């Protein structure tokens, strides 16, 4: 088995989020989700639309970092209007990286603490409210702990989730669809009863007790069984290396840990 880093494991597993999508815009926010979107288009779903990170649709995923002599093959213009046409019509699946998420899938990128007197002011809600009710969303957390996966509700609800108490008129938003949560410890989804967050797999060497201890809400287990996250293939590792020639992926997780804990 080829050695791989935890970042590469996360990219390979996160890429599967887009595997069954139609001809949608795949958006990965922050480097590892962006690499995952590129890997998805390269190996799993060539119909995906990918931008060059600026204002064009590219034929192939564009590598991260300085491009040097690399020139992307441009297939279309992607100004705000065209991008939002895809977004509002549901033809987009984003993997976002909020600072908090709760058991409902409500996410926060705005403030830590009370909104009137926050401990930290962040990005503001930005596009999260509209994105959450118009197209599917998945999530990435580089540090799985109770500050990120919180007890109760997030400090400021920026994104609709599976909380009927916050649905206007008690009606679920028509396009609300939350998919995967990928962290440095595990993979989860919303496949439990009433969209409860469910464990999909534990990363190699991570015990269930560690995930439960670092999560502020209960995690649903199907039949009480746990599964280990599948390792990246040699082909996936080669594509990841090509899409990240400057090894930016090695800077995202503290100390760039290996994909299997026994390799540390």
PEWOFEN-V963116 format. One record per pair of residues at least 24 apart in sequence whose C-alpha atoms are under 6 Angstrom apart, sorted by the first residue. I is the first residue (numbers start at 1). J is the second residue. D is the distance in whole Angstrom. If there is no record, write none. Layout:
I;J;D, I;J;D
This chain:
4;259;5, 5;258;4, 5;259;4, 6;257;6, 6;258;5, 6;259;4, 9;232;6, 11;36;5, 12;232;6, 15;40;5, 19;44;5, 19;45;6, 23;47;5, 23;48;5, 24;48;5, 24;49;6, 24;91;5, 24;92;5, 25;49;4, 25;92;4, 26;50;6, 26;92;6, 26;93;5, 27;94;5, 28;94;6, 28;95;5, 29;96;5, 55;79;5, 63;243;4, 63;244;6, 64;244;5, 88;134;5, 90;134;5, 90;135;4, 92;135;6, 93;136;5, 93;137;6, 94;137;5, 95;137;6, 95;138;4, 95;139;5, 96;139;5, 97;139;6, 97;140;5, 99;148;6, 100;148;4, 100;149;6, 101;149;5, 102;149;6, 102;150;5, 102;153;6, 102;154;6, 104;161;5, 104;162;5, 104;163;6, 105;161;5, 106;159;5, 106;160;6, 106;161;5, 107;157;6, 107;158;6, 107;159;5, 108;156;6, 108;157;6, 108;158;5, 113;155;6, 125;158;5, 128;158;6, 128;159;5, 129;158;6, 129;159;5, 132;159;6, 132;160;6, 132;176;6, 133;173;6, 133;175;5, 133;176;5, 134;175;5, 135;175;6, 136;177;5, 136;178;6, 137;178;5, 138;178;6, 138;179;5, 138;180;5, 138;181;6, 139;181;5, 140;181;6, 140;182;5, 140;183;6, 141;183;5, 142;183;6, 142;184;5, 144;183;6, 145;214;4, 145;215;6, 146;214;5, 146;215;5, 146;216;5, 149;215;5, 149;216;6, 150;216;5, 151;216;4, 151;217;5, 192;220;6, 201;227;5, 201;228;5, 201;229;5, 202;228;5, 202;229;6, 203;228;6, 203;229;5, 204;228;6, 204;260;5, 205;261;5
